Each structure stands twice: as structure tokens, then as C-alpha cells.
Amino acid sequence: MNLQQLKYLCAVVESKFSISKASDRLYTSQPGISKQIQLFERELGVTLLERRGNRIIGLTEPGKEVYVIAQRMLSDSGNIKKIGEEFSSKDQGLLIVATTHIHARYTLPKIINKFRDLYPNVTVSLRQGNPAQIANWIISGEVDLAISAAGSEAHEELVLIPHSKIHRCILFLPKHPLEKIKSLTLEVLAKYPLISLDTNFAGGSSVKEVFEESGLKPNIVLRAADTDVIKTYVEIGHGVAIVPATAFDPIRDSRIRHLDASHLFPPTPIFIQIRQGKYLRQYMEDFIAMVKEAKPQKTSGKIAL
């Protein structure tokens, strides 16, 4: 048994039992992965992967138990390496942060700028994705930490540290009928072509759920994963956008009008996420502390002119 075999097993599981995807992920050959896993099974005397013909369809019962231990052993192995790095180069390294576009664009710039002043020799790498992708990256050890809403699936391997809550706002062009609205309701919004976040993101899925629960069928003309893209389509008159309030900048978005919609849609809890048992280098702990201290941007309920 060796760590390489454990890494191959975990990669296959985390690639949804696709040997080809696991090989791409690890930059190795498919036959090499298959051979090492078969040697591992032979040494243990049990079958770990359930196969149907040439396809792997899941883990066997002993495979599920071995997979959990393999994850822990790989995590511990990585922690040992990081301890060595901590003492050999305390102020140097790489910090990989997973997040969504909204936080990469609006939450993290000031934090990362402050972090650079404290750790000028640490490179920060941002990886953007949706909450489900982010959870998988943390669990697999591909990233160090994340700032995001929680995914729809619960993961015991994740530690979720509450950070903030994101509310919704409405964006539209000047002279739109909403500019004179006295009481903003779902029924009013449903009358107009709407632009929303993709449903793979909490902001998009919650908007969809709220309309469905109200028995309304809104005219969603565009969904996107990037709020800056959404604002571009608002500016060309494509529709009225429902976005996280932090995406509205009164200075940058001077050509757009803004209305608070926090009374229509539930806030989305945002978490700092790390993997259970992960060894955190000092600069990682300091980065987390900076994120905790940062206060989310507040917006007014009035129309921004």
C-alpha cells in the first residue's frame, strides 16, 4: 500500500468514477490508475470499486470505508508537508481561495490588498465556481479555503464558519416604470422581463423558489453566473435584474437604477469554508481573520439616482 494508490482511489471517486477524468486531473495515464487500484485491491483482499462490464458504477461497502480513511490519510500527509513548509519558509507560499464571482469581484479585493501588505511573498490564487464545485474542491484538497454560500448537499468533511448574509436588489434603467413604484412586490416584478443568476448559485435558486412558492411564473429572459455580465444586459435594456445587493456600486453603476428587494427574497448565508482537519499555515489563519473582520457592504432601500 502507498499514498499514490490512495490518491488514485480518491481521484476516481471524486471524478464520479470516471478513470479518464481522474487521469486528466492527476496528469497520468488511465492504465496506470487502473493497475494501481487493482494492486491495492489485491493487497487488501477486497474489491473496492463496483464494476459493471468496463464501467465503474460506485464503491463497494468495504470501498466506502477505505475511501473515508484514504481521504484522512492524504489530508494528514498534506498537513505534514505543510508543517515543514511552515517552519522552513514562514512568510512564503501559495494560498488558493475558492469563491464565486460576486465575492471575487466585490468582497475580496480590499482583503487581498491588505493581505499582500502583510505577506508580500505569498501568492493568492482565486478559483471561481458555483457552491457545489467549491465544496468538491475543498474536500479534494485542491483549494485551501473558500468564501461562498453552502452547497445544496451537506458534507461532514466541511467546516462552515458563518461570515455574512447577502440580500437581493433590483436593477433597471432610468425612466423604467419601477422608478415610480411605491410598493415593490413579486406580482409587480413578474410583469417585466427578468434577468437572474444561474440556478447553480444560491442567488439564482432562491429567486426561482420564491416565485414558485408564490404561484407566479416570471418571464426569465436571461440567467448568468457573472453579475457584471448581468449588469451589461440591464444597460442595453434586455430586462430587470435580480442580483445580490453587493453587486451594485453607486459610482461604477451610475447608469443603472437600484431598488432594495430584501423584503421579497430571503438572505443567503455566506460561510468561510475549510476542510475538517486541515492544517492551516499562519498566513491562512491571518487571511481567515481578515475575512471575518470585513463587514459586508450595506445598501439603501431607496432608488439610487
Residue pairs with C-beta under 8 A, 6 or more apart in sequence:
1 40
1 43
1 44
3 73
3 74
3 77
4 36
5 36
5 37
5 39
5 40
6 70
6 73
6 74
7 26
7 74
8 22
8 26
8 33
8 36
8 37
8 40
9 37
9 40
9 48
9 66
9 67
9 70
10 67
10 70
10 71
10 74
10 140
11 22
11 25
11 26
11 33
12 18
12 19
12 22
12 33
12 37
12 49
12 56
13 59
13 67
14 22
14 25
14 136
14 139
14 140
15 21
15 22
15 25
17 49
17 55
17 56
17 57
17 58
18 56
19 30
19 33
19 34
19 56
20 30
22 33
23 29
23 30
23 32
23 33
26 33
37 48
37 49
40 48
41 47
41 48
41 49
44 62
44 66
46 60
46 62
46 63
46 66
47 60
47 62
47 63
48 59
48 60
48 62
48 63
48 66
48 67
49 56
49 58
49 59
49 60
49 63
50 56
50 57
50 58
50 59
50 60
50 63
51 57
59 67
71 139
71 157
72 277
74 141
75 141
75 275
75 277
75 278
76 277
78 141
78 279
79 277
79 278
79 279
82 279
82 281
83 279
85 93
85 281
86 281
86 282
90 282
91 119
91 121
91 122
91 283
92 121
92 122
93 121
93 122
93 123
93 281
93 283
94 122
94 123
94 125
95 122
95 123
95 124
95 125
95 144
95 283
95 284
95 287
96 125
96 127
96 142
96 143
96 144
97 108
97 124
97 125
97 126
97 127
97 143
97 144
97 145
97 146
97 147
97 287
98 126
98 127
98 128
98 129
98 133
98 134
98 137
98 138
98 143
98 145
98 146
98 147
98 148
99 107
99 108
99 126
99 127
99 128
99 134
99 146
99 147
99 148
100 128
100 129
100 130
100 131
100 134
100 148
100 149
100 201
100 225
101 128
101 225
101 226
101 227
101 228
102 166
102 203
102 227
102 244
102 246
102 247
103 147
103 148
103 270
104 126
104 128
105 227
105 228
105 247
106 246
106 247
106 249
106 297
107 147
107 246
107 294
107 296
108 126
108 147
108 291
110 294
111 287
111 290
111 291
111 294
112 124
114 290
115 122
115 124
115 283
115 286
115 287
115 290
116 122
116 124
118 283
118 286
119 283
119 286
122 283
127 137
127 142
127 143
129 137
130 198
130 200
130 201
130 225
131 148
131 149
131 150
131 151
131 152
131 200
131 201
131 202
132 151
132 152
132 153
132 200
134 143
134 146
134 148
134 151
134 273
135 146
135 150
135 151
135 153
135 155
135 158
135 273
137 143
137 146
138 145
138 146
138 157
138 158
138 273
138 274
138 275
139 155
139 157
139 158
139 275
141 275
141 278
144 274
144 278
144 280
144 284
145 272
145 273
145 274
145 284
145 287
145 288
146 271
146 272
146 273
146 274
147 163
147 270
147 271
147 272
147 273
147 291
148 270
148 271
148 273
149 166
149 201
149 202
149 203
149 268
149 269
149 270
149 271
150 160
150 202
150 269
150 271
150 273
152 205
156 276
157 275
157 276
158 273
158 274
158 275
158 276
159 273
159 274
159 275
159 276
160 271
160 272
160 273
161 271
161 272
161 273
161 274
161 288
161 292
162 269
162 270
162 271
163 270
163 271
163 272
163 291
163 292
164 269
164 270
164 295
164 296
165 267
165 268
165 269
165 270
165 296
166 203
166 244
166 245
166 246
166 267
166 268
166 270
166 296
167 244
167 245
167 260
167 261
167 262
167 265
167 267
167 299
168 203
168 207
168 242
168 243
168 244
168 245
168 261
168 262
168 264
168 265
169 242
169 243
169 244
169 245
169 247
169 248
169 258
169 259
169 260
169 261
169 262
169 299
170 178
170 184
170 189
170 240
170 241
170 242
170 258
170 259
170 260
170 261
171 230
171 231
171 234
171 240
171 241
171 243
171 248
171 253
171 256
171 257
171 258
172 178
172 179
172 234
172 240
172 241
172 256
172 257
172 259
173 234
173 235
173 237
173 255
173 256
173 257
174 255
174 257
176 240
176 257
178 184
178 188
178 192
178 240
178 257
178 259
179 257
179 303
181 188
181 259
184 259
184 260
184 261
184 263
184 264
185 264
186 210
186 211
186 214
186 216
186 264
187 216
189 218
189 240
189 242
189 264
190 211
190 216
190 217
190 218
190 219
192 219
192 239
192 240
193 219
193 221
193 238
193 239
193 240
194 218
194 219
194 220
194 221
194 239
194 240
194 241
194 242
195 220
195 221
195 222
195 223
195 224
195 230
195 233
195 234
195 238
195 239
195 240
195 241
195 242
196 203
196 204
196 207
196 208
196 220
196 222
196 223
196 230
196 241
196 242
196 243
197 203
197 204
197 207
197 223
197 224
197 225
197 227
197 230
197 242
197 243
197 244
198 204
198 223
198 224
198 225
199 205
199 208
199 223
200 225
201 225
202 268
203 242
203 243
203 244
203 268
204 223
206 265
206 266
206 268
207 242
207 265
210 264
210 265
210 266
211 217
211 218
221 238
221 239
222 230
222 233
222 238
222 239
224 230
224 233
227 243
227 244
227 247
228 247
230 241
230 243
230 247
231 241
231 243
231 247
231 253
231 256
233 239
233 241
234 240
234 241
234 256
235 255
235 256
242 261
242 265
244 268
245 260
245 262
245 297
245 299
246 296
246 297
246 299
248 256
248 258
248 299
248 304
250 258
250 304
253 304
257 303
257 304
257 305
258 299
258 303
258 304
259 301
259 303
260 299
260 300
260 301
260 302
262 301
270 296
272 288
272 291
272 292
274 280
274 288
280 288
